[in-house]
Structures are given as structure tokens and as C-alpha cells.
């Protein structure tokens, strides 16, 4: 609109000038070689305009003649550029299709026509990676470090090449340099994984804060990672600075209310300070979200001087919060057994071992039944439950990066933050051993009733010593998987094997 108005204004001024000249005629006298020429003002202006046009045309012709060599050079460069970009495009397509030979050839052709522009360096590096030339790829990525526009790309490529070569320290150095250069997600994640792998929770928390400020991670992930790292710091400082550890655990609970380790630590520290009421409420809220053995262990022992009956009352409180959860039933059954209330223990665990139960009894359920039978004097039934525990499904455990453990950790040994998840391990069958000939068919033995003691006398082997209900046991996982199918009851384990499994697979 402004340009249109300006054009109309200039057009009006030109029309006004022509009209003024037409209304005010004049003469122009020109003497050349003694000859006087008299013309009107309008004709004189027209002659001047024509001469100006002729001079401009002549100057353009002369300038074009003198610029012919440079124009020819520009045309040659344009042809080379066109060929270079065509080779570059074809080379990228060759890299995408996996044609290493064509990619290398086209990379050389693109470099010949275009020189060391960023895209030719990238194509050369990718062609070298595709052909397996690690040294050539590293050299191409190092060349990118000399230019600001390809500096980050070169660091990324060198980081990948160092990881492929197994040089993790060099890969970390490249990631740190890239992280200082710009806020790059891959560099930030690499530095964070290194801090987590070495247990530098404070440094990892600082990296998470910077990544969240740069919006490299979303808000829910940032809140979850903050909670995990604050819980890790609280666990480290719980003994020397319980007050700061409690504050960190409460902050972690506010960020991630379902984080079991934070709730268990907060409840333990509040109970140590004598604030049993707040500790109980915090643990009950966490139990309502996710029943867990660690929460039950802290909740049942909030007061050091509580008796077994007091712990049973607290277990009943947890059972009322989550009445249908298996963890509630196991906690109530174990607390009743410690209080010597065998009837209450059997009633609590009955839904887990019933014939119409949704799933088979797990290892902990079988071991609890073995303890019940031992406490009731039924040694034969206790051995049966121990044998069933050897082939029972596994209980839930902390699983992350292929590792199964009964203790939570903020990161896996590989450095993956918040890798461990509380879930049931997958059941896998071991590979069958090769045989020369098929074995003869064997009839599957019929298992005895679950709750009833064995009527027949035990085999003439020495009976194992009684097993105390509250005897300490090593951690449950890892446990070597049985070499038989889960549904096959198998032969009855002898006393020594059952006792050995009992000591390894404790609650």
C-alpha cells in the first residue's frame, strides 16, 4: 500500500511538471562550430534524455565486453555447484539405501565440485561409517570441529565412534564438550548417565535441573528424576544428617507420591524423631498407592518396643487399606505367625493358596505356609511346601536393565536413571538338554493335598531341624531358574536340598 501511494505521488508530480512546462514555453539556443541551433524547451529536454539513454547503452555494452571472462567463470562455477549438489543428493540416497560403494564415490565427487562444505563432510563421514572405515569417519568428524556450524555435529559423530570403539572415557569427554557448547539432548543425557553410573547424585541433580530449564526433558520426567535423585541423596545423608535427609525425602514424596523408597525413608526418619503419627499417615498413604514389603517393614516397626501383637494390629490396619492385595495378605499372615496366632495366619493366606485362586502360590506364599506347618508341628507338610517353593512363580522384585534385586537403586549399573520397576519377573523355561534317544514315558506323580498333612510315614531319612519363623534369611533374588517346566511338580526334594533352598529363598 505504501509503495502504491508513493508511485501515485511521483506520477502526479511528473504530470504537474509536464503541465507546467506546457503552460510556460521557452527556447533553448545551442551554438556548435559557429552554427546556432534554436529549439524549444521540450525538444531540448527530449534530446538530453535520448543522449543519456545512448550513453547508458554504450556503457553497458562496453562493461559486458570486459566482464565476459568473469561471466564465463561464474557459469563454470554454477555448473560445478549443480553437479556437486546432484552428487550430494545421490550420495545421501546411497547412504540411506546402504550402498557403501556408491556413497563413497559420490562423496568424493561432491567434495571435488563443492569443496569442504558441511554437507560434503557429513556425506564423507557417513560413507566411511557405512563401509566400516572407522578411522576415516573419525577423521571426517574431526574436520567438522574446525567450523562453528559443524562443531556440534563433529562432536556427536566422535562421541558415537568412541562408544563403538569401547572408549567410554573419550565418548564422555566429547559429550561434555558438546554440553558446554550448546544445550543438546544427547550430550546432556550422556553426562547424566555418567553421573548416575558413578553415584554422583548431586551432580546428576544439577544436570537434570539444567536440562529441565533448557526444556530438553518434559516436566513429568523432570519431576520424577528430581524425586529419585533427592531420595538417593537422602539415603546417603540419613545417618550423618537425618534432618536434611528427612526434608529431601519429603520433597521427593511431593514430586512423586508413588515413590516407595522415599515414603519408606521418610517414615523411618519421622519415627526416629518420635513423630509416629505423621510417620504412620505417610506410610499408610504410600501403602494405599502401592503396597510394598519395604513400607510394611517400616510401618510394623515404627516403635522399637512394640510386641508381636502390636505388629499384628498394625498389619491388620494395612490389610484394611488394601484388603485384596497379595502384599497385604502376606504381611498379615507373617505378622500373625510371629504373634503365634496360627489360625489368623492361615485365614490371611488362604486366598493365595486356594485351589480356585487366580494364580499359583508364589515363593513367599509357599515359604510362609512352610513356616506355618513347621510351627504347627507338621514337618511333612512343611517339606511339601518347600518343594513347591522351588518351582513356584517368583514374587515381585525391583527389575531394571535385566537385573533383578530386592533392593531399590536410583540407577542401574549401566547408569540408567530410574531404571528399576517393581514388577513380577518373567518366567522362562530353560533349554532342554540334548539326548541320544527319547526317554521312556513316565507317569506324572499326583501331588498330595495342599493343606492336609501326609498320611504315609516319611521316608527313612533324618528329619531336618525345626526352622524358626523369624529366622533371618538372605535376599530372595537372584534365584537360579529351575530346569523343569513350571507346571511339572517333579520329584520330591530331599531334606538337604529343601533346607538349602529354604536358606537361599527366604522371605
Secondary structure, DSSP 8 states (H G I E B T S, - for coil): -HHHHHHHHHHHHHHHHHHHHHHS--EEEEEETTEEEEEEHHHHHHHHHHHHHHHHHHHHHHHHHHTHHHHHHHHHHHHHHHHHHHHHHHHHHHHHHT-HHHHHHHHHHHHHHH-S-HHHHHHHHHHHHHHT-HHHHHHHHHHHTTSGGGHHHHHHHHHHHHHHTT-HHHHHHHHHHHHHHS--HHHHHHHHHHHHHTT-HHHHHHHHHHHHHTTSS-HHHHHHHHHHHHHHHHHHHTTT-HHHHHHHHHHHHHH-TT-HHHHHHHHHHHHHTT-HHHHHHHHHHHHHH---HHHHHHHHTSSTT--HHHHHHHHHHHHHHSTT-HHHHHHHHHHHHHTT-HHHHHHHHHHHH-TT-SS--BHHHHHHHHHHHHHTT-HHHHHHHHHHHHTSB--EEEEETTEEESS--SB-TT--BT--EEEE-----------SS------------SSS--SS---SS-------TT-----S-S----SS-TT---S---HHHHHHHHHHS--
